[in-house]
Amino acid sequence: MKKADKLILVTFLGPFITTFCITLFVLLMQFLWKYIDDLVGKGLEWYVVVRLLFYASASLVPLALPLATLLSMLMTMGSMGENYELTALKTSGVSLLRIMTPLTVAASVITISAFLFSNYVLPVANLKFGSLLYDIQQQKPALNIKQGVFYNGIEGYSIRVGKKGADGKTIYDVLIYDQTSGRGNDDVLYARKGEMAMTADKRYLVFTLYDGSEFQEVPPSDGKPHSLEQNRMSFKTWQKIFDMSQFNLSRTSEELFKDNYQMLNLKQLDAAVDTFNTQLKQKYNTLKNYVTPTYNFLRPDVRKALLVAKPDTSKNDSSFLSTIPENNRLEVMQRSLTSIRSVKSFTGIMTRDVQITKDAMMLHKIEWWRKFTLSVACFVLFLVGAPLGAIIRKGGLGLPVVIAVFVFVILYVISLIGSKLARDYTVSAFFGMWLGDFVLLPFGIFLAYKASHDSKLFNIEGYDKFFKRIAAILHLTPHQ
């Protein structure tokens, strides 16, 4: 049986690697469609885009692994059933569970590897991906000066080129507004013709202009306010140099992103949750210390006295005002209203602050459990895929792909619903994140039982006979 185990493992590894790569590629294409607007027109170097895709692929591995595991199990067991290899092994006295032993070992290795990847590699990949994507989103679009349109991409300048030559360098009717002084369009440059070129290191854009004039407004020499003088200068040749450093990709420090919940491992998430609990206790104490002096009945000594004292029912509810001198009643009421409004405002601020802290803590708890659920999902889908492949007995990329996508979509949708319920505090973070695995696990055990007993679960003839038998019992068969 050892040779058969090796053969089953080899048969499994081929589809697993293939489906994993295909799934990762499809998810990357989805990523490109999502962020295509942030990448196009930025003049990014090819290695920047490759680095971004590499980090994105690492963040997509936890999604690709469960689907690849499910599909490869279906293909492996389905192919063995289609080629009557399962029948031969069962005839020789080997049970289905024994046949699935090497696949169980492979699924366990994949599950453990997925957890280690999610805990140690994924946070670092998310950190680098998030910081690089942020820098790309903040990057200015690449230089693109069109003819007949004012271009304002270079900070402090507004440039209009009337016409471009066929070579893309020669320009005509050039108008440049220099606004770097901060006083508006006080420096205007016009030229009939010119040439536009980048330096070899692409740090500067050089306009070589011919036959033009410069109009410049300067402060008055007599010092009178609200009066300007204008200088006009004509030239045969003029070089205008623009600094292009603002178009270079500037990197932001990764320290600004490291506290995001998606960029933390289990130990860091535990520390963050403890910090949130401490902050909540401090906020509750702050609110209590602020409100207690205003409302005396919240003080322990006053509350105890109120419990012991007997209520005086001889006076009506308005008797308290009668104890206050009439000339001071208005002042006392105004002070009371001011105190109540102050407490209400402070309570509203603290309530929102507490809710923000609770939401952040819930996101950290959800991420903590996600590292386990995505890993265990690989094993759960193995329990579904292996017996299901033995039942359908179809290999290749036909029916197994359809079934795998259908089952994975069910798991993914249920997981999303559970995560949403947890974020809304409808259920706990534990139950919300484990909901998908809890739903599919009994189904996988049921399929394993059916497959071990050679059940014809997907036999259409069996279902046809079953419904005909029900119809006969209910006397729904047509009269002869």
C-alpha positions as CSV (number, residue, x, y, z in Angstrom):
1,M,0.0,0.0,0.0
2,K,3.0,2.3,0.4
3,K,3.5,2.5,-3.4
4,A,-0.2,3.3,-3.7
5,D,0.1,6.1,-1.1
6,K,3.0,7.6,-3.1
7,L,1.0,7.3,-6.3
8,I,-2.1,9.0,-4.7
9,L,0.1,11.9,-3.4
10,V,1.7,12.4,-6.8
11,T,-1.7,12.3,-8.4
12,F,-2.9,14.9,-5.9
13,L,0.1,17.3,-6.1
14,G,-0.2,17.9,-9.8
15,P,-3.8,19.2,-9.7
16,F,-3.1,21.0,-6.5
17,I,-0.2,23.1,-7.8
18,T,-2.0,23.7,-11.1
19,T,-5.3,24.8,-9.5
20,F,-3.5,26.9,-6.9
21,C,-1.6,28.8,-9.6
22,I,-4.7,29.3,-11.7
23,T,-6.8,30.5,-8.7
24,L,-4.0,32.9,-7.6
25,F,-3.8,34.2,-11.2
26,V,-7.6,34.8,-11.4
27,L,-7.6,36.6,-8.0
28,L,-4.7,38.8,-9.2
29,M,-6.7,39.7,-12.3
30,Q,-9.6,40.7,-10.1
31,F,-7.1,42.8,-8.0
32,L,-5.9,44.5,-11.2
33,W,-9.5,45.4,-12.2
34,K,-10.1,46.8,-8.8
35,Y,-7.1,49.0,-8.7
36,I,-6.5,49.7,-12.4
37,D,-7.5,53.3,-12.0
38,D,-4.8,53.8,-9.4
39,L,-2.1,52.3,-11.6
40,V,-2.8,53.6,-15.1
41,G,-1.3,57.0,-16.0
42,K,1.1,57.2,-13.1
43,G,4.3,56.5,-15.1
44,L,5.3,53.7,-12.7
45,E,8.4,51.6,-13.4
46,W,7.8,48.0,-14.2
47,Y,9.5,46.7,-11.1
48,V,7.2,48.8,-8.9
49,V,4.1,47.1,-10.5
50,V,5.7,43.7,-10.2
51,R,6.5,44.3,-6.5
52,L,2.9,45.4,-5.9
53,L,1.5,42.3,-7.6
54,F,3.9,40.1,-5.6
55,Y,2.7,41.6,-2.3
56,A,-0.9,41.3,-3.5
57,S,-0.4,37.6,-4.4
58,A,0.8,36.9,-0.9
59,S,-2.3,38.5,0.6
60,L,-4.5,36.4,-1.8
61,V,-2.9,33.0,-0.8
62,P,-5.3,32.4,2.1
63,L,-8.2,32.5,-0.4
64,A,-6.5,30.5,-3.1
65,L,-5.4,27.6,-0.8
66,P,-8.9,26.4,0.3
67,L,-10.3,26.5,-3.3
68,A,-7.2,24.7,-4.6
69,T,-7.4,22.0,-1.9
70,L,-11.1,21.4,-2.7
71,L,-10.7,21.3,-6.5
72,S,-7.6,19.1,-6.4
73,M,-9.3,16.6,-4.0
74,L,-12.3,16.4,-6.3
75,M,-10.0,15.9,-9.4
76,T,-7.8,13.3,-7.6
77,M,-10.6,11.1,-6.2
78,G,-12.8,11.6,-9.2
79,S,-10.1,10.5,-11.6
80,M,-9.4,7.5,-9.5
81,G,-13.1,6.6,-9.4
82,E,-13.5,7.2,-13.1
83,N,-10.5,4.9,-13.9
84,Y,-11.8,2.2,-11.5
85,E,-8.8,2.5,-9.3
86,L,-11.0,3.0,-6.2
87,T,-12.9,-0.1,-7.2
88,A,-9.8,-2.1,-7.5
89,L,-8.5,-1.0,-4.1
90,K,-11.8,-1.6,-2.4
91,T,-12.0,-5.1,-4.0
92,S,-8.6,-5.9,-2.5
93,G,-10.0,-5.1,1.0
94,V,-8.8,-1.5,1.4
95,S,-11.3,0.8,2.9
96,L,-12.0,4.4,1.6
97,L,-10.7,5.9,4.8
98,R,-7.4,4.0,4.3
99,I,-7.2,5.2,0.7
100,M,-7.7,8.8,1.9
101,T,-4.9,8.5,4.5
102,P,-2.2,10.1,2.3
103,L,-4.6,12.8,1.2
104,T,-5.4,13.4,4.9
105,V,-1.7,13.9,5.7
106,A,-1.4,16.3,2.7
107,A,-4.5,18.3,3.8
108,S,-3.1,18.5,7.4
109,V,0.3,19.8,6.1
110,I,-1.6,22.4,3.9
111,T,-3.7,23.4,6.9
112,I,-0.7,23.9,9.2
113,S,1.3,25.7,6.5
114,A,-1.7,28.0,5.8
115,F,-1.9,28.9,9.5
116,L,1.9,29.6,9.7
117,F,1.6,31.7,6.5
118,S,-1.4,33.7,7.8
119,N,0.4,34.4,11.1
120,Y,3.9,35.2,10.1
121,V,4.1,36.0,6.4
122,L,0.7,37.6,5.6
123,P,1.0,40.5,8.1
124,V,4.3,41.5,6.6
125,A,3.0,41.2,3.1
126,N,-0.1,43.2,4.0
127,L,2.1,45.9,5.5
128,K,4.3,46.3,2.5
129,F,1.3,46.0,0.1
130,G,-0.7,48.6,2.0
131,S,2.2,51.1,2.2
132,L,3.2,50.7,-1.4
133,L,-0.4,51.0,-2.6
134,Y,-1.0,54.2,-0.6
135,D,2.1,55.7,-2.1
136,I,1.0,54.8,-5.6
137,Q,-2.5,56.3,-4.9
138,Q,-0.9,59.5,-3.8
139,Q,1.4,59.6,-6.8
140,K,0.7,62.3,-9.4
141,P,-0.2,61.3,-12.9
142,A,2.6,61.1,-15.4
143,L,3.5,64.2,-17.4
144,N,1.0,64.5,-20.3
145,I,0.9,67.9,-22.0
146,K,-1.8,67.9,-24.7
147,Q,-2.1,70.5,-27.4
148,G,-4.7,73.3,-26.9
149,V,-5.3,72.4,-23.2
150,F,-3.9,74.0,-20.1
151,Y,-1.8,71.6,-18.1
152,N,-1.6,72.2,-14.3
153,G,0.2,69.0,-13.3
154,I,3.5,70.8,-12.5
155,E,3.0,72.6,-9.2
156,G,3.1,76.4,-9.5
157,Y,2.8,76.5,-13.3
158,S,0.0,76.4,-15.9
159,I,1.2,75.5,-19.4
160,R,-0.6,75.6,-22.7
161,V,0.8,74.3,-26.0
162,G,-1.1,75.4,-29.1
163,K,0.2,72.7,-31.3
164,K,2.7,69.8,-31.3
165,G,4.9,68.7,-34.1
166,A,5.0,65.2,-35.5
167,D,8.1,64.3,-33.6
168,G,6.4,65.0,-30.3
169,K,9.1,67.4,-29.2
170,T,8.5,70.5,-31.3
171,I,5.8,72.8,-29.9
172,Y,4.2,76.0,-31.1
173,D,2.3,78.9,-29.5
174,V,3.6,78.2,-26.0
175,L,2.0,80.0,-23.1
176,I,3.4,79.5,-19.5
177,Y,1.9,81.1,-16.4
178,D,4.4,81.1,-13.5
179,Q,2.5,81.2,-10.2
180,T,5.4,80.3,-7.9
181,S,5.4,83.7,-6.3
182,G,2.1,83.2,-4.7
183,R,0.6,86.4,-6.2
184,G,-1.3,84.7,-9.0
185,N,-0.5,85.0,-12.7
186,D,2.1,87.7,-12.3
187,D,4.7,86.1,-14.6
188,V,3.6,85.2,-18.1
189,L,5.8,83.7,-20.8
190,Y,4.9,83.4,-24.5
191,A,6.9,81.9,-27.4
192,R,6.0,81.2,-31.0
193,K,8.0,78.0,-31.1
194,G,10.0,75.7,-28.9
195,E,11.3,72.3,-28.1
196,M,10.4,70.0,-25.1
197,A,12.7,67.4,-23.8
198,M,13.5,65.5,-20.6
199,T,17.1,65.3,-19.2
200,A,18.8,61.9,-19.3
201,D,18.1,61.2,-15.6
202,K,14.5,62.3,-16.1
203,R,14.8,64.8,-13.2
204,Y,14.1,67.9,-15.2
205,L,11.9,69.0,-18.1
206,V,13.5,71.5,-20.4
207,F,11.6,73.9,-22.6
208,T,13.8,75.6,-25.2
209,L,11.7,78.5,-26.5
210,Y,12.3,80.8,-29.5
211,D,11.0,84.2,-30.5
212,G,8.9,85.1,-27.4
213,S,8.3,87.6,-24.6
214,E,8.0,87.6,-20.9
215,F,5.5,89.8,-19.0
216,Q,6.2,90.2,-15.3
217,E,4.4,92.3,-12.7
218,V,6.8,93.6,-9.9
219,P,6.1,95.6,-6.8
220,P,6.2,99.4,-7.3
221,S,9.4,101.3,-6.8
222,D,7.7,104.2,-5.1
223,G,6.2,101.9,-2.4
224,K,2.6,102.9,-3.0
225,P,0.1,100.1,-2.2
226,H,-2.3,98.7,-4.8
227,S,-0.1,99.7,-7.7
228,L,2.1,97.4,-9.7
229,E,4.7,97.9,-12.4
230,Q,5.0,95.6,-15.5
231,N,8.3,94.6,-17.1
232,R,8.3,93.2,-20.6
233,M,11.3,91.4,-22.1
234,S,11.7,89.9,-25.5
235,F,14.0,87.1,-26.3
236,K,15.3,85.0,-29.2
237,T,16.1,81.9,-27.2
238,W,15.0,81.0,-23.7
239,Q,15.4,77.9,-21.6
240,K,12.7,77.1,-19.0
241,I,13.6,74.3,-16.7
242,F,10.9,72.4,-14.6
243,D,11.8,70.2,-11.6
244,M,10.2,66.7,-12.1
245,S,11.1,65.3,-8.6
246,Q,7.4,65.7,-7.6
247,F,6.5,63.0,-10.2
248,N,8.9,60.5,-8.6
249,L,7.3,57.8,-6.3
250,S,8.0,58.9,-2.8
251,R,7.8,56.2,-0.1
252,T,6.0,56.6,3.2
253,S,7.4,55.1,6.3
254,E,5.9,51.7,7.0
255,E,5.7,52.6,10.7
256,L,2.5,54.6,9.9
257,F,0.7,51.4,8.8
258,K,2.0,48.8,11.2
259,D,-0.8,49.2,13.8
260,N,-3.5,48.2,11.3
261,Y,-5.3,45.0,12.4
262,Q,-4.5,43.2,9.1
263,M,-0.8,43.7,9.6
264,L,-0.5,42.1,13.0
265,N,0.2,38.5,14.1
266,L,-1.6,36.6,16.9
267,K,0.6,37.9,19.7
268,Q,0.3,41.5,18.5
269,L,-3.5,41.2,18.1
270,D,-3.7,39.9,21.7
271,A,-1.7,42.9,22.9
272,A,-3.9,45.3,20.9
273,V,-7.1,43.7,22.4
274,D,-5.7,44.1,25.9
275,T,-4.9,47.7,25.2
276,F,-8.4,48.3,24.0
277,N,-9.8,46.8,27.1
278,T,-7.6,49.0,29.3
279,Q,-8.8,52.1,27.3
280,L,-12.4,51.1,27.7
281,K,-12.0,50.9,31.5
282,Q,-10.3,54.3,31.6
283,K,-13.1,55.8,29.5
284,Y,-15.7,54.4,31.9
285,N,-13.9,55.7,34.9
286,T,-13.5,59.1,33.3
287,L,-17.2,59.2,32.6
288,K,-18.1,58.1,36.1
289,N,-15.8,60.7,37.7
290,Y,-17.3,63.4,35.5
291,V,-20.9,62.6,36.1
292,T,-20.8,61.6,39.9
293,P,-20.2,65.1,41.3
294,T,-23.2,66.4,39.3
295,Y,-25.6,63.7,40.4
296,N,-25.2,63.1,44.1
297,F,-27.4,60.0,44.1
298,L,-24.6,58.2,42.2
299,R,-22.2,58.7,45.2
300,P,-22.1,55.5,47.3
301,D,-22.7,57.3,50.6
302,V,-25.7,59.2,49.2
303,R,-27.1,56.1,47.6
304,K,-26.9,54.2,50.9
305,A,-28.7,57.0,52.7
306,L,-31.4,57.0,50.1
307,L,-32.0,53.3,50.6
308,V,-32.3,53.7,54.3
309,A,-34.4,56.8,54.4
310,K,-38.1,56.6,54.3
311,P,-39.9,58.7,51.6
312,D,-41.9,61.6,52.8
313,T,-45.3,61.4,51.1
314,S,-46.8,64.4,52.9
315,K,-45.4,66.8,50.3
316,N,-46.0,66.9,46.6
317,D,-43.4,66.7,43.9
318,S,-43.0,70.5,43.6
319,S,-42.1,71.0,47.3
320,F,-38.4,71.1,46.5
321,L,-38.8,74.4,44.7
322,S,-40.6,75.9,47.7
323,T,-37.5,75.4,49.8
324,I,-35.5,77.7,47.4
325,P,-36.0,81.5,47.9
326,E,-38.1,82.9,45.1
327,N,-35.5,85.4,44.0
328,N,-33.0,82.6,43.5
329,R,-35.2,80.0,41.8
330,L,-34.4,81.2,38.3
331,E,-30.7,81.1,38.9
332,V,-30.8,77.7,40.4
333,M,-32.8,76.3,37.4
334,Q,-30.5,77.9,34.9
335,R,-27.5,76.4,36.6
336,S,-29.2,73.0,36.7
337,L,-29.9,73.2,33.0
338,T,-26.3,74.2,32.2
339,S,-25.0,71.3,34.3
340,I,-27.4,68.8,32.6
341,R,-26.4,70.0,29.1
342,S,-22.7,69.8,30.0
343,V,-23.2,66.2,31.2
344,K,-25.2,65.3,28.1
345,S,-22.6,66.7,25.8
346,F,-19.7,65.0,27.5
347,T,-21.7,61.7,27.7
348,G,-22.4,61.9,23.9
349,I,-18.7,62.5,23.2
350,M,-17.6,59.6,25.4
351,T,-20.3,57.3,24.0
352,R,-19.0,57.8,20.4
353,D,-15.4,57.4,21.6
354,V,-16.3,54.2,23.4
355,Q,-18.1,52.9,20.3
356,I,-15.1,53.6,18.1
357,T,-12.9,51.7,20.5
358,K,-15.3,48.8,20.6
359,D,-15.5,48.7,16.8
360,A,-11.7,48.6,16.5
361,M,-11.4,45.9,19.2
362,M,-14.0,43.8,17.3
363,L,-12.0,44.1,14.1
364,H,-9.0,42.8,15.9
365,K,-10.9,39.9,17.3
366,I,-12.3,39.0,13.9
367,E,-8.8,39.1,12.4
368,W,-7.5,36.9,15.3
369,W,-10.0,34.2,14.5
370,R,-9.7,34.6,10.7
371,K,-6.1,33.2,10.9
372,F,-7.6,30.0,12.3
373,T,-10.7,29.8,10.2
374,L,-9.0,30.3,6.8
375,S,-6.5,27.6,7.7
376,V,-9.1,25.1,9.0
377,A,-11.2,25.8,5.9
378,C,-8.5,23.8,3.9
379,F,-9.1,20.7,6.0
380,V,-12.9,21.2,6.0
381,L,-12.9,21.4,2.2
382,F,-10.8,18.3,2.1
383,L,-13.5,16.5,4.1
384,V,-16.0,17.7,1.5
385,G,-13.9,17.3,-1.7
386,A,-12.3,13.9,-1.2
387,P,-15.5,11.8,-0.5
388,L,-17.5,13.9,-3.0
389,G,-14.9,13.1,-5.7
390,A,-15.2,9.4,-4.9
391,I,-19.0,9.7,-5.2
392,I,-19.2,11.6,-8.5
393,R,-16.3,9.6,-10.1
394,K,-15.5,12.4,-12.6
395,G,-12.0,13.7,-13.1
396,G,-10.6,16.5,-15.2
397,L,-11.6,20.2,-15.2
398,G,-15.3,19.7,-16.0
399,L,-17.7,18.8,-13.3
400,P,-15.2,19.1,-10.5
401,V,-14.6,22.8,-11.3
402,V,-18.3,23.5,-11.2
403,I,-18.8,21.7,-7.9
404,A,-15.7,23.2,-6.3
405,V,-16.7,26.8,-7.3
406,F,-20.2,26.2,-6.0
407,V,-19.1,24.8,-2.6
408,F,-16.4,27.5,-2.2
409,V,-18.9,30.2,-2.9
410,I,-21.2,28.8,-0.3
411,L,-18.3,28.8,2.2
412,Y,-17.2,32.3,1.3
413,V,-20.7,33.8,1.5
414,I,-21.5,32.2,4.8
415,S,-18.1,33.5,6.1
416,L,-18.9,37.0,4.9
417,I,-22.3,36.8,6.6
418,G,-20.7,35.6,9.9
419,S,-18.1,38.4,9.7
420,K,-20.9,41.0,9.1
421,L,-22.9,39.7,12.0
422,A,-19.9,39.9,14.3
423,R,-19.1,43.5,13.2
424,D,-22.7,44.4,14.0
425,Y,-22.4,42.7,17.5
426,T,-25.2,40.3,16.6
427,V,-23.0,37.3,17.4
428,S,-19.6,36.9,18.9
429,A,-16.4,37.1,16.9
430,F,-15.8,33.4,17.5
431,F,-19.2,32.3,16.2
432,G,-19.2,34.7,13.3
433,M,-15.8,33.6,12.0
434,W,-16.4,29.9,12.5
435,L,-19.9,29.9,11.0
436,G,-18.7,28.8,7.5
437,D,-16.6,25.9,8.8
438,F,-19.4,24.9,11.3
439,V,-21.9,24.7,8.4
440,L,-19.7,22.7,6.0
441,L,-18.1,20.3,8.6
442,P,-21.3,18.2,9.1
443,F,-21.8,18.1,5.4
444,G,-18.2,16.8,4.9
445,I,-18.7,14.1,7.6
446,F,-22.0,13.1,5.9
447,L,-20.3,12.8,2.5
448,A,-17.4,10.7,4.0
449,Y,-20.0,8.3,5.5
450,K,-21.9,8.0,2.2
451,A,-18.7,7.5,0.2
452,S,-17.4,4.8,2.6
453,H,-20.7,2.9,2.1
454,D,-20.6,3.2,-1.7
455,S,-23.6,5.5,-1.7
456,K,-25.0,6.6,-5.1
457,L,-25.7,10.1,-3.8
458,F,-25.8,11.7,-7.3
459,N,-27.5,8.8,-9.1
460,I,-30.4,10.4,-11.0
461,E,-32.2,7.1,-11.5
462,G,-32.2,6.5,-7.8
463,Y,-33.9,9.9,-7.2
464,D,-36.4,9.2,-10.0
465,K,-37.4,5.9,-8.4
466,F,-37.7,7.6,-5.0
467,F,-40.1,10.3,-6.3
468,K,-42.1,7.8,-8.2
469,R,-42.5,5.7,-5.0
470,I,-43.6,8.8,-3.1
471,A,-46.1,9.6,-5.9
472,A,-47.5,6.1,-5.7
473,I,-47.9,6.3,-1.9
474,L,-49.8,9.6,-2.3
475,H,-51.9,8.2,-5.1
476,L,-50.7,10.8,-7.5
477,T,-50.0,8.4,-10.4
478,P,-52.3,8.9,-13.4
479,H,-55.3,6.5,-13.6
480,Q,-55.1,3.8,-16.2
